[in-house]
Amino acid sequence: MRLEKKFTDITLATSVAVLLTWLTFRAGPLLTFDGYHYVTFAKDFSHQWPDRFGNHWPFGWPFAGGLLARTGIPAYPALLFLAAASVVALLAGSATALGERPARWLVLLAIAAAPIGAPQFGGVLTELPFAAALLALAVTLVQWPRRGALWGAAGCAVLALALRYAGLVALAMIALHLLVQWRALRAARRLGEAIAAWVAAAFASVALLAWNVVQSGHASGAGRGNPPGLVALPQELASFGWSAPSALLAGGLRDRIGPTSLTGWSIGAICFAAIGGLCLWAWLQPRSNYSRPLAIVAFGYASGMAVLHCVGDFDALYNARTFMPVLAPLAILAAERLSGQRVLLFAGCGVIIAAGVLAAARGISREIGGDIRPAVAAIRPLLGTKDTIAINDYAMSVSAYFPQATERIAAANWSEPPARRFLVAAGKPTSRDGQGAVVAPEWRELAARLVGTARFHYLIRETSLIVLERATP
């Protein structure tokens, strides 16, 4: 009966996540810069092997998509399927950690419906599977000193690194837990094996990063600019704090206030202090076997991201997606704290669920890229198996619709390899609903020049969208 109830709760929450993602992307797939490259790499890896561990992104996620695409599934649906599997894994791990709490179904719904979830799911971004990997790490830490759990934690650490370079913090999490469990491990005669598992994970991580160094000269696959150094740690911690309201409420407060202003810094610092305070409370007064491992994972990731941003020029931490990996651990810890205060628990979950439904009803912001659906309709009946499509930066979503390769180029770098049969140039929208898009002058000039030479002809010629097809072999 308990297993059946757990399955029902997970199924309900997963269904809500799928429904809200469909509602968010009801106008069709819309790829961000990162999402486009994940789809592109997945297409590449469907017929070739990577030559390094990663470039600006680890190749673990698109490589998994590429392997699935080798079965005949197009790259974007393959990654979408893996994203769905990540949702199920995240919710299953959350249900396990919540145990038999009466309000488990509500907490799972809050995790599934949080505004940040649908953009991650439909955008096939890596923070979602990374979140599942970190939660799996917490679940395996609880099972120590069992042999399978020792090596399972090591595997989760390597998996996290394969998904995002921030996965390096997982090694520190395991090391801290190893110190905490030192006596218990020694009593169970598993201390040596626990150390061996950690060393194996560390060796595998170093080997993967060394592969990058050999191929590119950089451990993270690419140069990271000029990081600010650890002197900027307070600002980075406050920046991470802003990721919480950005992810849970999906409001524009951050942009109106400015995260680097005095008020913005203060709000971010308060949010980070709340995260740290919840983790400290869970550590000092654990309510279950999961309290301390979840606190290690949540605070380890939050503080680790700030440190990494000080020593490497990664994306700004105030982005909503930065919060995704700690959403479930913090939700579970909060549910433990509020188990005797149902009104507060129900109110908190209700606010997050309502925010998620509202965000899904608004839909994904079309400012991310132009409306390329007319281009897809025009190209689909003409596209050959070996054809490629040239696109500009605002037409990247074209890649989600076809298994064929797309090539993101600049107008100034135009060339005409034999396989490049189509050109799609979209304008950048100036409003959330996609209005105001105008194709940039350089693309209009290039299109006119290509058509003037009779090598190409227009399939679509509009203010917001230009589509060309090669007219000559």
N, C-alpha and C positions, 0 to 999 in steps of 0.2 A: 504493500500500500504506500509506504514512504517513497519507494523508488518511482512508483506510478505518479505520485504527486509531484515529485521533483521533475520528472519528464514533462508533465503538464505545464508546470511553471516555466520551464525552459522553452517549450514549444510556443507558449503564449507570448513570451517576451521576444522570441525570434520572429514570430509573425508580425509583431508590432514594429520591429526594426525593419523588416522587409517592406511593410506597408508604408512607413514613413519615408523610406528611401525611394520607393516608387513615386510617392507624392512629391518629394523634393525634386526628382529628376523627371517629372511627368512630360516635360517638353523635349526629352531626349538626353543622351549622355552629354556631359560637358566636362572636358578634361582641363585640369590645371596644368601648369608647367611641369610639375613633378609627375602628375598622372600621365601626361602625354609620353614622357620618357619611359615610364614603367611599361606602358603598352608597346612602345617602340622596341625596347630591349626584349620584351617577351616575344615579339615577332622575330627578332634576330636570333634569340636562343631556341626558337622552334626548329631551326635548321643548322645552327652552329653552336660551338661551345665558347664560353667566355675566356678571354685571354688574361684576365686578372680578377681579383676579388671584387672590385668595384671601381667607380670613378668618383663623381660627386655623391653617388648613392651606392651602397653595397648592392651586389647583383642577386642576392638571395631571393628577393620577392619576384622580380621579373624572370629569374631563372626557373623558379617553380612554375610560373605562368607559362613559360616557354615549353617546359616538359609536358604540361597538360595540353598545350596547343599541338604538340606532336601527335596527339590522338585524333586531330582533325577539328578540334574546337578553336574558333578564332581567338586571338589573344585577349581582347577586352572581355568577352564572356568567360574566358578561362580565369582571368584575374578576378572577375566578379564572383565566380564560383568559390574561389579561394577566400575572398573577402567574406562571403556568407559562411564558410566553414570557420573563419576566424570569429565571427559573431557567435556562432554556436559554442565554440571553445571558450570564449570569454564568459558567456552566460553560464555554461556548465561549471566552469571554475568558480564563478561567483556563487552559484547555487550550492556547490560543495562547501565553500567557506562559510556561507550563511547558515548551513545546517538546517535544523527544523524550526527556525524562527517563524512565528505565525505570519509576519508581514513579508516573508521572503519574496512572494510573487510581486509585491509592490516595489520592492527595491530592485528586483530584476527588470521590471517595467521602466523604472527611472533610468537605469543604466542603458537599456535598449533605446529609450526615447530621447535621451539627452540630445540637444541640438547639434552637437558636434558629430554624433554618430552617423547620420545619413550622408553628409558630405564625404566622410571617410569611406563609407561603404560604397556608394555609387561612384565616387571618384577614384576607387581602387588604390588608395594611398596606404602607406606602410605603417602609420601609427596604430591602425586597428590590429593587424596581426602582431605587431610589436607589443601592444597591450595584452594580447592573449598570451604571448610568450612570457612576459613578466609576471602575469597572474599565475601561470603554470609554474613558474619558478617558486612563487610563494607557497603554492600547494605542495610542491615537492619538498620544500624546506620543512614543512610541518611534519612530514613523514620520516624525517631523520630519526634514528640511525639505520633505517632499512636500506639495504644495499641498492635496491632499484631506485630509491629516492636520492641517494648520494650521486649516482651517475645520471639520474634524470635531471637534477639541478645543473650539473655540468653541461648536459645537452641543451637545456633551456638557455644557458648563458651564451653558448655558441650560436644557437638559433637567433637569439636577440641581436647579436652582433651581425649576423648575416642579413638581418632585416634593416637595421639602422646602426650607424657607427656608435650611437649613444649606448648600444648594448654592452660596451666595455664596462659600464657601471655595474653590470650584473656580477662581474668577477669580484668587485668590492663587496657587494651584498653577500655573496657566498662566503667570502673571507670573514666578514663580521659575524655571520651566523655560525661559522665554524668555531670562532673564538667563544661565542656564547655557549655553544654546545660541547665545548672541549671535554669537560668532565663526563658528560653523558656518553659521548662517543668513546672515550677511553674505557668507561665501564662496560660498554657494549662491545668492546674490542673492534671498533670500526674507525678509530681515529686515523690510523695509517691509510685506510682506504678512502676516507673523506679527504685527506690531504692529497692523495694520489688523484682523485677525481678532479679536485680544484686545479692541480698542476696540469692535468691533461687538458682541461678547458682553457687554461691560460696558454699552454703551448699551442693548441689549435688556433686560438685567437691571434697569437703573435705570428704564427705561420701564415695565416690569411692576410694579415696586415703587411707582413714581409713580402708577400707576393705582389701587393700593390707597390711597395717601395721598389722592387726590382723592375716592374713594368712602367711605373710612372714617376718614381722618385719621391712619392708622398705616401705616407701610411694610410691616409684617408682617400687615396686615389687621385687627389687634385690639390693644388695649392689653396690655402685657406686665408689668403690675404694677410692683413695686419691685425691680429686679435688685440684687444685692449689690455690683456694681462689680468692677474688676480686682483689688482687694485680696483677693478670694476665689479668685483663680486657682489657688493651690496646692491648695485644697480641691476645686476643680472638676476639676483634673487627676487627683487621687486618686479622685474619684467616677467619672470615666471609666474608671480602671483597674479598678474593680469590675465593669464591664460585661463584661470578658473571662471571668472564671470564671462569671459569671451566664449567659453565652451558651453557653459550651463545656461546662460540667458540669451546668447546670440544677439546682444544689443550693440548699439553703436556708441555707448558711453565712453569706451576707451579712446575712440577716434576724436570724440568731442573734447575730452579732457586733455588727452595727450599723455602717454605713459611716462614720458621723460620730464614732464613738468613737476613742480613740487607737489601739487595735489595728486597728480598721477602716480608719482613715486610713493607717496604716502598710502594711497589705496592699494597699490601693488604690494607694498611691504606688509600691510595689514592682512591681505589675502594670503601671502606666503607664511606669515606668522600663524595664521589660523591652520594652515596645512601642517606646519611644523608642530603646533600645539596639539592637534588631534593625534599625530603620530607619537608624540611624547607621552600623551595621556594613555594611549593604547599600550605603549611600552611599559610604563610604570604600573598601570593597573589593567593587565590583560583580562579580557572577558572570555576568551576562548584560546585554543591552541593556535589559532590563526592570527591573533592580534599582533604579536611581535613580528612574525614573518611579513605580514602585510605592511606594518609600519616600516620595516627595513626597506621593502620594495618601494613604497610610496615616497618616503623621505630620501632614500638613496637616489631614486631617479630625479626628484625635484632639485635636490642640491647638486647632484652630479651633472645635470644639464647646465646649471649655472656655471659650474667650474669648467665644463667643456667649452662653453661659449666664451669664457675668458681666455682660453688658450687656443681656440680655433674659431674662425669667422663662419659660424653656421647661421641658419635662419634665426630671426628674432624670436625670443622666447615668449613674447606676449601673444603670439598667434594661438588661436583656439585649439588647433590640432596638437600643440605641445602638451595640453592637459590630458589628452585622450589616454595615454598609458597609465595615469593614476586615477582615472575616473572610477573604475571598479574597486580598486583597493580602498580608496577614501570613502566610497559609498558604503562598503561593507563595514569599515571601522566606525563610520557615523551611525550605521544601523545598530551596531553593538552598543554604542554609547546611549542611543535613544530607545533601546528595547523596552525600558520602563516608562517611556514618555511617548505614547502612541500618537498623541495630537501633533507633537512636533515632527515626528517621523512621517506621518501621513501628509502634513503640510509641506514639508521639504520635498518629498517625492512628488506631491501633486504639482508644486511649482515647476519642477524640472520637466515633468511630463507635459504640462501645459505649454511650457516654453518650446519643447520639442515639436509638439503638434502645430503650434503657431508658426515656427520656423519652416516646417515642412509645407504648410499651407501657403506660405509666401513663396516657396520654391527656392532653388539655388539661384544666386545672383548671376544674371546673364552678362554682367560686366566682365566676367572671366574671359569670355570670347564671343565672337560674332555668331549669328544664327546661320549655320552652314547646312541646315536641313534641305533647302532647295538644291544645294550643290550635290548632296548625297543622292537625291532623287534623280538629278540629271546624269550623274556619273554611273550610278549602279548598273543600268542596262548595257553600258558600253565598256565597262572595266574588264580587262583581260587578266588572266591569272598572274602574268609576269609584269603587268604594268605597275608603275609607281606614280604617286600623286605628290606634286610639289605644293607646299602650303606655306602661308605666312604665320606669324605668331598668334593671330586671332582666328585661325582656322584649324587649330590643333585637334579639335574634337572630331575632325574627319577620320582620324586614326581609329576611333572607337567603332566606326561603322563597317570597316572593311578589313579583311585579313591581309590585304596587300600592303606593301610598304608605303609609308609617307615620308617625305623629306622636308624638314623645316629649313627654309633658306631665307636669305635676305635678297631683296630685289637687285642690289648691286652685285651679288654673287651668282646671278643667273647663268646656268649652262644647260645644255640639252643632250644628256646621255640618252642612248636609244630607248631605255625603258621608261623614261619620264614622259608620260603621255598627257597628263592633266596638270593644270595649275589652278589652285583655289586660293584666292586672296579675299579675306574678310576684313571689315572695318571694326574698330574697337567701339563697343557701345559706351555711352556716357551716362546711362541710368541703369538701375537695378533690373528693370524689366526688358533691357536689351535695346532700348531706343537710342537714336542719335548716332548710330554707327555709320562711318564714312570710310571707304577704302582710301588709304594713304596715297598721296600724289605719285610717289615713286612706283607704286604698283599699277596705278592707272596708266602711267607713261610706259611702263614695261609691257603691259597688255596691248596697248595701242601699237607699239613698235613690233611686237611679235605678230599681231594680226596683219599689220601693214606689209610684212614680208611674205605673207601667205603661208607661213609655216604653221600657224595656229588659227583657230577661229573661235568666236565666242559661243559658249553654251548659255551663259548667263552674263548679262551686263547691267548691273544695277548700282545704285549709289553705295549700297552697303555690302555688295558681294559681286565678285568677278570670277567666272569659271571659264577656263580655256581648254580646248582639246587640240592636240596635235593634228594638223591636217595633212602632213606629209609623213611618209614612212620613216 
